[in-house]
Amino acid sequence: MPADLAVIGLGPYGLPLAQAAVAAGISTIGYATGPEAGSLSPAERRRMLSGGFRATEDPAQLGRVRTAVICAPTPRDADGGLDLSQVETAARTLAARLRPHTTVILESPVHPGTTENFLRALLEKGSGLRAGRDFHLAYSPSRVDPGNRAFTPANTPKVIGGLTPACTESAAAFYGRLTDKVVRARGPREAETVQLLETNFRHVNIALVNEMAAVCHDLGVDLWDVIRCAETKPFGFQAFRPGPGVGGHGVPQDLSGLAGRGLRMVELAQQVNNRMPGYVVQRAAALLNEHGKSARGARVLLLGVTYKPDLADQQSTPARELAVRLMELGASVSYHDPHISSWSVLDRPVPRADSLYEAAADADLTILVQQHRTYDLQGLSVKAQLLLDTRGATPTGAAHRL
């Protein structure tokens, strides 16, 4: 049976789109492009299936839809750039089945110019059709915040940039079925750069508060109280909070070599954020030392090893580097996470604590890496011998905070 929509790539960008489309009554098929990082709860899966969603491994199904949205992941490659291999695979697979009048939209994070210079060429060569004449082509940055219940696809505006005005309007007509507001960019390059600006904005501001965390610790200033007060300013300020590192699927881009110059602030932000796991381990070792213990041989419990609270996604989680650095110091590392049943670091399984309170009481140091809502932080602060809170989630004075 033909579907209205094909979502190509069922990872962190594709699954939310497919869910929103099914909820809007759009007949949707999903086509995987590789190992998918997205996940659905059993209840969510049942809702999608009952709404008519079909996952398919048959590429022929891609030629029977009105709209195809490519949501393939673009992780970092060996040189630190964006790996477009899954986007390329998706484009080649779609191109061989592409029919006239289809609307093709790219949502994967990419460099400006990718839709016009990379995707367009693949689609035109593989199909024999011309973008802007025979089929519509556009870019729309994926605005996904997993676990955020306040902002859903329905109330999050979608930016659209088409190859031609007709391409923009065709994509806008599709997204108009999913969201309350569609914002039209001048073209795909502008829409791609929106994604770049939004991602870099997050990383730069997190880097600022991460640097502030280290400075405030040295000054004896409670940064969490500073942020609490600062966010009361109704203009010119947006609160970001420090942490043990920056995880997630949004990769910061400094555009080095692409525009003849890089974004120096983004490069510096990456350096700052990449240093945070090492800083946390330094603080952990100092805490142990202050209490007459050495990191070598210390029992360290990591709480929450996902990149975001209340989700099972471990993409770029700083917990991994924390564990590696602690092991290098000779610490004995274990973990607890209600969403992760098993965890390996450096191809070695990390022991999982079954009883949280007993493990915290037994550990020389407990580090709160991720703040899952199931954690009773007041109770943990009482049970733990030493508690280092990297999220500022514990009550004032109940733990050592980053």
Beta strands, then each sheet from edge to edge (+ up, - down):
strand 1: 5-8
strand 2: 28-31
strand 3: 54-56
strand 4: 67-70
strand 5: 103-106
strand 6: 136-139
strand 7: 158-162
strand 8: 182-184
strand 9: 299-303
strand 10: 332-336
strand 11: 344-345
strand 12: 348-349
strand 13: 365-368
strand 14: 387-389
strand 15: 400-401
sheet 1: 3+ 2+ 1+ 4+ 5+ 6+ 7- 8-
sheet 2: 10+ 9+ 13+ 14+ 15+
sheet 3: 11+ 12-
end
